[in-house]
Amino acid sequence: MTVLSVTTLAVLVVGLSLCETVVAHTSRARVAMFADEGAARARDLAALLSRRQTNLAVLVVVRLAAQLLAVLAVVWHAQRWSPEPAAWAVVVGITVAVAVTLEAVAKAIALERTDAVGMAVAPLGRLVTRLPFLALAGELLGRRIRRRGRDDEDHHERPSVSEEELLAFAEVAVEAEAIEVEEQALIRSIIAFGDTIVREVMVPRLDMITVESGWRVSDVMEVVILNGLSRIPVIGTGIDDVVGIAYAKDLMRAERDGTGDAPVGEHLRPARFVPEQQRVSTLLPQMQAEQFHMAVVVDEYGGVAGLVTLEDLIEELVGEIVDEFDVEDPMAEPLPGGGYRVNARMPLDEVNDLLGADLPEGDWDTVGGLLFSWLGHVPATGESVDIDGWRLTAARVQGRRIGTVRIDRRVDA
């Protein structure tokens, strides 16, 4: 072995260290973007990342082997240079220290300039990982790593990026002025959208506006106009007996044709029914594919739980959509003393975000449901309960229903 061979091994170790760090820390999505833009060597890097664990195992094994060969080469040269063990032991020690330092520096550089380094060392990584024996050994080792890394109950490979990391990336991007605050809010909405169920966005049955199937078309049109509706559920013997949906345009056509005195039951379209536990992320494409804008929500017993519209689902992504017919009170109003008056239907997670609080979650979805659960009975106006440093007061009670809740931070909390 010559000094040239030792130098070659040292360069190989540095190159493999760079490649290993790049493969372990580079985003596949970012490399795919570079490949689409036609960046040189981006396809080689994308191929390395397509089998990240397997290729990473190959690179680690080859780097360790190169390091071992470099140390053995130095030992061999040192023994030839001096027969004294102490002399060549010093040489070997210095060599190992230099090698470790070089590897650390190489990895630091790769972490600092991941994209540029990745493009530079991608051909080396592709060459090493495509060697037949090493590729087979890496595949076996990669399978072993994946098997040990799986959860005992979940046999699927874990995602490389979690929802929390995506939110953190979005926050960093806002600080770096790469995206706008509104775009960050949209990213948050999209992520939350996948976990939202229909029950959380529906209009509850007590707030549903319905008409009976025996009502005249003209009378139903009055209800539609007064409430600014384009569709209205029609019931038979009761709220749990939804027989169809009346469309305003069908009713207007009936009045124009002189059949305004006919029962509305003659002008119905089929009602769609969805379970309250269905995810809105599956309901939205279903509404798009089957072309319906309103669905009746049913509970586990088949009773009507509420009503959901396409607008309700879209508002989960882009926020409230207000038109000239929307005259609802604001969901939350700040009070002079520092507290808030909120609609009892306000989702609990939104209340927690508003207050910076950590009010407990459970079988309830709204702040009114939380207050009901903790009191254990229908409250009277002004009745309150203390929860985790906050005082929740039933500010307005309508019959058996809480209308608004006042929330104040406890002074002694």
C-alpha positions as CSV (number, residue, x, y, z in Angstrom):
1,M,0.0,0.0,0.0
2,T,1.2,3.5,-0.9
3,V,0.6,6.9,0.6
4,L,-1.6,7.5,-2.4
5,S,-3.9,4.6,-1.5
6,V,-4.3,6.0,2.0
7,T,-5.1,9.4,0.6
8,T,-7.7,7.8,-1.7
9,L,-9.3,6.0,1.2
10,A,-9.4,9.3,3.2
11,V,-11.1,11.1,0.3
12,L,-13.6,8.2,-0.1
13,V,-14.4,8.4,3.6
14,V,-15.1,12.2,3.4
15,G,-17.2,11.7,0.3
16,L,-19.2,8.9,1.8
17,S,-19.7,11.0,5.0
18,L,-21.1,13.8,2.9
19,C,-23.3,11.5,1.0
20,E,-24.6,9.8,4.1
21,T,-25.5,13.1,5.7
22,V,-27.3,14.3,2.6
23,V,-29.3,11.1,2.2
24,A,-30.4,11.2,5.9
25,H,-31.4,14.9,5.9
26,T,-32.6,15.9,2.5
27,S,-36.3,16.4,1.7
28,R,-37.6,14.2,-1.2
29,A,-40.1,16.9,-2.1
30,R,-37.4,19.5,-2.5
31,V,-35.2,17.2,-4.6
32,A,-38.2,16.4,-6.8
33,M,-38.7,20.1,-7.3
34,F,-35.1,20.5,-8.4
35,A,-35.5,17.5,-10.8
36,D,-38.6,19.0,-12.4
37,E,-36.6,22.2,-12.9
38,G,-33.9,20.2,-14.8
39,A,-31.2,20.6,-12.2
40,A,-28.1,18.5,-13.0
41,R,-27.6,15.4,-10.9
42,A,-31.0,15.9,-9.2
43,R,-32.3,12.7,-10.6
44,D,-29.3,10.8,-9.1
45,L,-30.1,12.3,-5.7
46,A,-33.8,11.6,-6.1
47,A,-33.0,7.9,-6.9
48,L,-30.9,7.7,-3.7
49,L,-33.8,9.2,-1.6
50,S,-36.4,6.9,-3.2
51,R,-34.9,4.0,-1.1
52,R,-33.6,6.1,1.7
53,Q,-33.2,3.4,4.4
54,T,-31.6,0.8,2.1
55,N,-29.2,3.2,0.5
56,L,-28.3,4.8,3.8
57,A,-27.4,1.3,5.2
58,V,-25.1,0.7,2.2
59,L,-23.4,4.0,2.6
60,V,-22.8,3.5,6.3
61,V,-21.3,0.0,5.8
62,V,-19.0,1.2,3.0
63,R,-17.9,4.2,5.0
64,L,-17.0,2.1,8.0
65,A,-15.1,-0.4,5.7
66,A,-13.2,2.5,4.1
67,Q,-12.3,3.9,7.5
68,L,-11.1,0.5,8.7
69,L,-9.0,0.0,5.5
70,A,-7.5,3.5,6.0
71,V,-6.5,2.7,9.6
72,L,-5.0,-0.7,8.5
73,A,-3.0,1.0,5.7
74,V,-1.6,3.6,8.2
75,V,-0.7,0.8,10.6
76,W,1.1,-1.1,7.8
77,H,3.1,2.0,6.7
78,A,3.9,2.9,10.4
79,Q,5.3,-0.6,11.0
80,R,7.5,-0.3,7.9
81,W,8.7,3.2,9.0
82,S,9.6,2.2,12.6
83,P,9.6,-1.2,14.3
84,E,8.9,0.5,17.7
85,P,5.2,0.0,18.7
86,A,5.1,3.3,20.5
87,A,6.1,5.2,17.4
88,W,3.6,3.8,15.0
89,A,0.9,3.8,17.7
90,V,1.3,7.6,17.9
91,V,1.0,7.8,14.1
92,V,-2.2,5.7,14.1
93,G,-3.7,7.8,16.9
94,I,-3.0,11.0,15.1
95,T,-4.5,9.4,11.9
96,V,-7.7,8.4,13.7
97,A,-8.1,11.8,15.2
98,V,-7.6,13.5,11.8
99,A,-10.1,11.1,10.2
100,V,-12.7,11.7,12.9
101,T,-12.2,15.5,12.5
102,L,-12.5,15.3,8.8
103,E,-15.7,13.2,9.0
104,A,-17.2,15.7,11.5
105,V,-16.3,18.7,9.3
106,A,-17.7,16.9,6.3
107,K,-21.0,16.3,8.0
108,A,-21.2,19.8,9.3
109,I,-20.7,21.2,5.7
110,A,-23.3,18.8,4.4
111,L,-25.8,20.0,7.0
112,E,-25.1,23.6,6.2
113,R,-25.3,23.3,2.4
114,T,-27.4,20.2,1.9
115,D,-28.7,21.0,-1.6
116,A,-25.3,21.9,-3.1
117,V,-23.4,19.1,-1.5
118,G,-26.2,16.6,-2.4
119,M,-25.9,17.5,-6.1
120,A,-22.1,17.1,-5.9
121,V,-21.9,13.7,-4.2
122,A,-25.0,12.1,-5.7
123,P,-23.0,10.3,-8.5
124,L,-20.7,8.8,-5.8
125,G,-23.7,7.6,-3.8
126,R,-25.4,6.1,-6.9
127,L,-22.2,4.3,-7.8
128,V,-21.7,2.7,-4.4
129,T,-25.3,1.7,-3.9
130,R,-25.6,0.1,-7.3
131,L,-22.8,-2.4,-6.7
132,P,-24.5,-5.8,-6.8
133,F,-23.3,-7.3,-3.5
134,L,-23.6,-4.0,-1.6
135,A,-27.1,-3.4,-3.0
136,L,-28.2,-6.9,-1.8
137,A,-26.6,-6.5,1.6
138,G,-28.1,-3.0,2.0
139,E,-31.6,-4.3,1.1
140,L,-31.4,-7.0,3.8
141,L,-30.1,-4.6,6.3
142,G,-32.7,-2.0,5.4
143,R,-35.5,-4.5,5.8
144,R,-34.1,-5.3,9.3
145,I,-34.0,-1.7,10.2
146,R,-37.6,-1.1,9.0
147,R,-38.8,-4.1,10.9
148,R,-37.2,-3.0,14.2
149,G,-38.4,0.5,13.7
150,R,-42.1,-0.4,13.3
151,D,-44.5,0.1,16.1
152,D,-45.8,-3.1,17.7
153,E,-49.4,-2.3,16.7
154,D,-48.8,-0.4,13.5
155,H,-47.1,-2.4,10.7
156,H,-46.9,0.5,8.3
157,E,-43.8,2.6,7.8
158,R,-43.9,5.8,9.7
159,P,-44.2,9.0,7.7
160,S,-40.9,10.9,7.3
161,V,-42.6,14.2,8.1
162,S,-45.3,14.6,10.8
163,E,-48.1,17.2,11.0
164,E,-46.3,19.0,13.8
165,E,-43.2,19.3,11.6
166,L,-45.2,20.6,8.7
167,L,-46.7,23.3,11.0
168,A,-43.2,24.1,12.3
169,F,-41.9,24.4,8.7
170,A,-44.8,26.8,7.9
171,E,-44.0,28.9,11.0
172,V,-40.3,29.1,10.0
173,A,-41.3,30.0,6.4
174,V,-43.4,32.9,7.7
175,E,-40.5,34.2,9.8
176,A,-38.3,34.0,6.8
177,E,-41.0,35.8,4.7
178,A,-41.1,32.9,2.3
179,I,-44.9,32.6,2.7
180,E,-47.6,35.0,4.0
181,V,-49.4,34.7,7.3
182,E,-52.6,33.9,5.4
183,E,-50.9,31.0,3.7
184,Q,-49.7,29.7,7.0
185,A,-53.3,29.9,8.3
186,L,-54.5,28.0,5.2
187,I,-51.9,25.2,5.8
188,R,-53.1,24.9,9.4
189,S,-56.7,24.7,8.2
190,I,-55.9,22.0,5.6
191,I,-54.1,19.9,8.2
192,A,-57.0,20.2,10.7
193,F,-59.5,19.5,7.9
194,G,-58.3,15.9,7.7
195,D,-59.2,15.3,11.4
196,T,-62.5,17.1,11.5
197,I,-65.8,15.1,11.5
198,V,-69.2,16.1,10.2
199,R,-70.6,16.5,13.7
200,E,-68.2,19.4,14.4
201,V,-69.3,21.5,11.4
202,M,-73.0,20.6,11.0
203,V,-76.0,22.9,11.9
204,P,-77.5,21.1,14.9
205,R,-81.1,19.8,14.6
206,L,-82.4,22.5,17.0
207,D,-81.2,25.2,14.5
208,M,-82.5,23.4,11.4
209,I,-85.1,25.3,9.4
210,T,-87.6,22.8,8.1
211,V,-91.1,22.7,6.6
212,E,-93.7,20.0,6.5
213,S,-94.5,18.2,3.3
214,G,-98.2,19.3,3.4
215,W,-97.3,23.0,3.3
216,R,-98.2,25.0,0.2
217,V,-95.4,25.9,-2.2
218,S,-96.2,29.6,-1.7
219,D,-95.9,29.3,2.1
220,V,-92.6,27.5,1.7
221,M,-91.3,30.2,-0.6
222,E,-92.0,32.8,2.1
223,V,-89.9,30.8,4.5
224,V,-87.1,30.4,1.9
225,I,-87.1,34.2,1.1
226,L,-87.2,35.3,4.8
227,N,-84.2,33.1,5.7
228,G,-82.2,33.6,2.5
229,L,-82.1,29.9,1.6
230,S,-81.6,28.1,-1.6
231,R,-82.6,24.6,-0.3
232,I,-84.7,23.6,2.7
233,P,-85.4,20.1,4.2
234,V,-88.9,18.9,4.1
235,I,-90.2,16.6,6.9
236,G,-93.1,14.2,7.3
237,T,-94.2,13.1,10.7
238,G,-91.4,14.8,12.6
239,I,-87.8,16.1,12.5
240,D,-86.5,12.6,12.2
241,D,-88.6,11.9,9.2
242,V,-86.9,14.0,6.4
243,V,-88.7,13.1,3.2
244,G,-86.7,15.2,0.8
245,I,-85.1,18.6,0.0
246,A,-87.0,21.5,-1.6
247,Y,-85.0,23.7,-4.0
248,A,-85.9,27.3,-4.2
249,K,-85.6,27.3,-8.0
250,D,-88.1,24.4,-8.2
251,L,-90.5,26.3,-6.0
252,M,-90.2,29.5,-8.1
253,R,-90.8,27.5,-11.2
254,A,-94.0,26.0,-9.6
255,E,-95.3,29.4,-8.7
256,R,-94.6,30.7,-12.1
257,D,-96.5,27.7,-13.6
258,G,-99.5,28.5,-11.3
259,T,-99.2,25.6,-8.9
260,G,-98.3,27.7,-5.8
261,D,-101.2,26.1,-3.9
262,A,-99.9,22.6,-4.4
263,P,-98.2,20.8,-1.5
264,V,-94.4,21.2,-1.4
265,G,-94.2,17.4,-1.2
266,E,-94.8,17.3,-4.9
267,H,-91.7,19.2,-5.7
268,L,-89.0,17.4,-3.7
269,R,-85.6,16.0,-4.6
270,P,-84.0,13.1,-2.7
271,A,-82.3,13.9,0.6
272,R,-78.7,12.6,1.2
273,F,-77.9,11.2,4.6
274,V,-74.4,11.0,6.1
275,P,-73.2,9.7,9.5
276,E,-72.1,12.3,12.0
277,Q,-68.8,10.5,12.5
278,Q,-67.8,10.8,8.8
279,R,-64.7,12.9,8.1
280,V,-65.3,16.1,6.2
281,S,-62.2,15.3,4.1
282,T,-64.2,12.3,2.6
283,L,-67.5,14.1,2.5
284,L,-66.2,17.0,0.4
285,P,-65.0,15.0,-2.6
286,Q,-68.2,12.9,-2.3
287,M,-70.3,16.0,-2.6
288,Q,-68.2,17.1,-5.6
289,A,-68.5,13.8,-7.3
290,E,-72.2,13.2,-6.7
291,Q,-73.1,16.9,-7.1
292,F,-75.2,17.6,-4.0
293,H,-74.8,20.6,-1.8
294,M,-76.7,19.6,1.3
295,A,-76.9,16.4,3.4
296,V,-78.8,15.4,6.5
297,V,-76.6,14.2,9.3
298,V,-77.8,11.1,11.3
299,D,-76.6,9.7,14.6
300,E,-75.8,6.1,15.4
301,Y,-79.5,5.4,16.1
302,G,-80.7,6.8,12.8
303,G,-82.1,10.0,14.2
304,V,-81.4,13.3,12.6
305,A,-78.5,15.1,14.3
306,G,-78.2,18.1,12.1
307,L,-77.6,19.4,8.6
308,V,-74.4,20.0,6.7
309,T,-73.9,22.0,3.5
310,L,-71.0,22.4,1.0
311,E,-70.5,25.9,2.4
312,D,-70.0,24.5,5.9
313,L,-67.1,22.3,4.6
314,I,-65.5,25.0,2.6
315,E,-65.6,27.4,5.6
316,E,-63.5,24.9,7.5
317,L,-60.7,25.6,5.0
318,V,-61.0,29.3,4.2
319,G,-62.9,30.6,7.2
320,E,-66.3,32.1,7.5
321,I,-68.1,33.1,4.2
322,V,-70.4,35.9,5.0
323,D,-73.1,37.0,2.5
324,E,-75.9,39.6,2.6
325,F,-78.2,37.1,4.4
326,D,-75.8,36.2,7.2
327,V,-76.9,38.2,10.3
328,E,-75.5,36.0,13.0
329,D,-73.9,37.5,16.1
330,P,-70.1,37.1,16.2
331,M,-68.8,33.8,17.7
332,A,-66.6,35.7,20.2
333,E,-66.6,39.2,21.7
334,P,-63.9,40.6,23.9
335,L,-65.2,42.1,27.2
336,P,-63.8,45.2,29.0
337,G,-62.6,43.1,31.9
338,G,-60.4,41.0,29.7
339,G,-62.8,38.1,29.3
340,Y,-64.8,36.9,26.3
341,R,-68.4,36.3,25.6
342,V,-68.6,33.4,23.1
343,N,-71.3,31.5,21.3
344,A,-72.0,28.2,23.1
345,R,-71.6,26.5,19.7
346,M,-68.0,27.7,19.3
347,P,-65.7,24.7,18.9
348,L,-63.6,24.0,21.9
349,D,-60.3,23.9,20.0
350,E,-61.0,27.4,18.6
351,V,-61.8,28.7,22.2
352,N,-58.5,27.3,23.4
353,D,-56.6,29.0,20.5
354,L,-58.4,32.3,21.2
355,L,-57.6,32.2,25.0
356,G,-54.3,30.4,24.8
357,A,-56.0,28.0,27.2
358,D,-56.0,24.2,27.6
359,L,-59.6,23.5,28.5
360,P,-60.2,19.8,28.6
361,E,-61.6,17.8,25.6
362,G,-64.0,14.9,25.9
363,D,-67.3,13.7,24.5
364,W,-68.2,17.4,23.8
365,D,-67.2,19.4,20.7
366,T,-68.2,22.9,21.9
367,V,-67.7,25.2,24.8
368,G,-71.4,24.9,25.7
369,G,-71.0,21.1,25.7
370,L,-68.1,21.5,28.1
371,L,-70.1,23.6,30.5
372,F,-73.1,21.2,30.3
373,S,-70.8,18.3,31.1
374,W,-69.1,19.9,34.1
375,L,-72.3,21.2,35.6
376,G,-74.2,17.9,35.1
377,H,-77.5,19.7,34.6
378,V,-79.2,22.4,32.5
379,P,-77.8,25.7,34.0
380,A,-79.6,28.8,34.9
381,T,-78.5,32.1,33.6
382,G,-75.5,33.3,35.5
383,E,-74.5,29.8,36.8
384,S,-70.8,29.2,36.5
385,V,-68.1,26.6,37.0
386,D,-64.3,26.9,37.4
387,I,-62.2,24.8,35.0
388,D,-58.4,24.8,34.8
389,G,-58.0,28.4,35.9
390,W,-60.9,29.7,33.9
391,R,-64.5,30.6,35.0
392,L,-67.2,29.6,32.5
393,T,-70.6,31.3,33.1
394,A,-73.8,30.6,31.3
395,A,-74.5,34.1,30.1
396,R,-77.7,33.3,28.2
397,V,-79.9,30.2,28.5
398,Q,-82.8,29.6,26.2
399,G,-85.0,26.9,27.5
400,R,-82.8,23.8,27.9
401,R,-80.1,25.3,25.7
402,I,-77.1,27.5,26.4
403,G,-76.9,30.4,24.1
404,T,-73.7,32.2,25.1
405,V,-70.9,31.6,27.6
406,R,-68.8,34.1,29.4
407,I,-65.2,33.1,30.0
408,D,-62.9,34.9,32.5
409,R,-59.5,34.0,33.9
410,R,-59.7,33.4,37.6
411,V,-57.8,36.0,39.6
412,D,-56.5,33.4,42.1
413,A,-55.4,31.0,39.4
